[in-house]
Amino acid sequence: MRILGIDPGTGIMGFGVIEIDGRNKAKLVTAGVVSTPPHTPLAERLADIFDSLNELIAETEPRIASIEKLFFAQNITTGISVAEARGIAMLACYKSGLQIYEYTPLQIKQTLTGYGRAEKKQVQEMVRVHLGLKAPPRPDDAADALAAAITHSLMGRISSK
């Protein structure tokens, strides 16, 4: 089964696709970011995100999308545009027939590291370990997206027992 993880963002949206084999081992399929140019109209940026995710979904054929829920405490303007990009990502996944699951940053950190307030580097290291990589994935947004995908694979095992 393939899982698409998404770390929402307007300027940079992280994505990561993992494959779960019959032994529940996770393997990296692809990871990266969708970048949109700053100072471009928001509608154009959202269209770029939508088109890029549709291409990625068509190429990698995931069945599930695991999307990080938003948490922002300071800049409401940035939070709104990120929420709009998150909505576009959810729409692309929904229109492609993917099952969509959402996890908070706290849930992702707790699931991967055992500690909900873990540092970013700890999460990246656990992504590396889970996927059997030589180094943590880069950039950070791609690693965060992979963390969301891995979280769903682990949460799915817990809820199916």
PEFENCOR-V220284 format. One record per backbone hydrogen bond with DSSP energy under -1.0 kcal/mol. NH is the residue of the N-H (numbers start at 1). CO is the residue of the C=O. If there is no record, write none. Layout:
nh=NH co=CO
nh=NH co=CO
This chain:
nh=3 co=18
nh=4 co=64
nh=5 co=16
nh=6 co=66
nh=7 co=14
nh=13 co=34
nh=14 co=7
nh=15 co=32
nh=16 co=5
nh=17 co=30
nh=18 co=3
nh=19 co=27
nh=20 co=1
nh=21 co=25
nh=24 co=21
nh=27 co=19
nh=29 co=17
nh=30 co=17
nh=32 co=15
nh=34 co=13
nh=36 co=11
nh=40 co=37
nh=45 co=41
nh=46 co=42
nh=47 co=43
nh=48 co=44
nh=49 co=45
nh=50 co=46
nh=51 co=47
nh=52 co=48
nh=53 co=49
nh=54 co=50
nh=55 co=51
nh=56 co=52
nh=57 co=53
nh=58 co=54
nh=59 co=55
nh=60 co=56
nh=61 co=57
nh=63 co=2
nh=64 co=2
nh=65 co=99
nh=66 co=4
nh=67 co=101
nh=68 co=6
nh=69 co=103
nh=76 co=74
nh=79 co=75
nh=80 co=76
nh=81 co=77
nh=82 co=78
nh=83 co=79
nh=84 co=80
nh=85 co=81
nh=86 co=82
nh=87 co=83
nh=88 co=84
nh=89 co=85
nh=90 co=86
nh=91 co=87
nh=92 co=88
nh=93 co=89
nh=94 co=90
nh=95 co=91
nh=96 co=92
nh=97 co=94
nh=98 co=93
nh=99 co=63
nh=101 co=65
nh=103 co=67
nh=108 co=104
nh=109 co=105
nh=110 co=106
nh=111 co=107
nh=112 co=108
nh=113 co=109
nh=114 co=110
nh=118 co=115
nh=123 co=119
nh=124 co=120
nh=125 co=121
nh=126 co=122
nh=127 co=123
nh=128 co=124
nh=129 co=125
nh=130 co=126
nh=131 co=127
nh=133 co=128
nh=143 co=139
nh=144 co=140
nh=145 co=141
nh=146 co=142
nh=147 co=143
nh=148 co=144
nh=149 co=145
nh=150 co=146
nh=151 co=147
nh=152 co=148
nh=153 co=149
nh=154 co=150
nh=155 co=151
nh=156 co=152
nh=157 co=153
nh=158 co=154
nh=159 co=155
nh=160 co=156
nh=161 co=158
